[in-house]
C-alpha cells in the first residue's frame, strides 16, 4: 500500500467517526427538545381564592343651594357645610377623615317667551352652587351607619345627596402574593398527579403565566372580566387568581 492509499483510508475513518459523533449529538438534541419543548410536556392551570372583608370605607355626598346672587347662594352653602361638619363630628367622624371640595358655581338661565308663546331670549335667573364632602375612614361600621341615615341633615333643610359607600382593602398586595403562591402550588400538584398517572415524573419548568386578579362581591353572580375586576360596592368580597404552568416530563 502506497502513501496515497494510506492517507485516503485515514481520511475515510476520520470522516466516519465525525459522522457518528454528529448523529449522536443531533439525536441527543432531538430527545432533549422533545422533553423540554414548550409545545410539549404537561400544562395545568391552578387557582386560589379567599373571602375577606373591606377595612377601609369611602363615602361621598354633595349639597346644593340656589340664590339670586352668588353671595346669597354661597352663604347658604357655607351654613350647610357647617351643619354637615357638626353632624359628622357628633357621630364620631374626625376632621382628618372628612374633606370638603371647592364650591362649584353654575349660572341658572331661564327662557323668555312672548305673548304668542314663541321663544324670544334668555335671562339670568340666579346661581346654583354645589359642594362635595368625602369621608375616608378605617372605621367601616361607623361610616357605613352614617351613610345609611342622613335624616338629621334632611330635617335641617340641607339639600344633601348621599352616594353609595365604596369599600376597599388596604392589604391587597399581601393578599395577591398569598393567592399567587397558593395557585402556583395547586397547578404544580395537578401536574405531578398527571405525570405520575402516565408513568413519568415532572421535569423542568418550561413556562409560567399569571392570570388576572379578580375581586368580586361575595355570594353574588358577579362576572369576571378579561382585564380583571375590582369590586368596590360590597363590604364582603372574594379574591381569586389563576396560574398556568407548563413542565417537561421525564
ZITAFEN-V837283 format. One record per backbone hydrogen bond with DSSP energy under -1.0 kcal/mol. NH is the residue of the N-H (numbers start at 0). CO is the residue of the C=O. Records with the same first field share a line. If there is no record, write none. Layout:
NH=CO, CO
//
This chain:
5=1
6=2
7=3
8=4
9=5
10=6
11=7
12=8
13=9
14=10
15=11
16=12
17=13
18=14
19=15
20=16
21=17
22=18
23=19
24=20
25=21
26=22
27=23
28=24
29=25
30=26
31=27
32=28
33=29
34=30
35=31
36=32
39=36
41=246
43=244
45=242
47=240
49=238
51=236
53=234
54=167
55=167
56=136
57=165
58=134
60=132
61=160
62=130
63=158
64=128
66=126
72=68
73=69
74=70
75=71
76=72
77=73
78=74
79=75
80=76
81=77
82=78
83=79
84=80
85=81
86=82
87=83
88=84
89=85
90=86
91=88
92=87
98=133
100=131
103=129
105=127
107=125
109=122
111=120
113=117
116=113
119=111
120=111
122=109
124=107
126=66
127=105
128=64
129=103
130=62
132=60
133=98
134=58
135=96
136=56
139=137
142=138
143=139
144=140
145=141
146=142
148=145
153=149
154=150
155=151
156=153
157=152
159=157
160=61
162=59
165=57
166=231
167=55
174=170
175=171
176=172
177=173
178=174
179=175
180=176
181=177
182=178
183=179
184=180
185=181
186=182
187=183
188=184
189=185
190=186
191=187
192=188
193=189
194=190
195=191
196=192
198=195
199=194
202=247
205=245
206=245
208=243
210=241
213=239
214=228
215=237
217=235
227=224
230=214
236=51
237=215
238=49
239=213
240=47
242=45
243=208
244=43
245=206
246=41
247=203
249=200
//
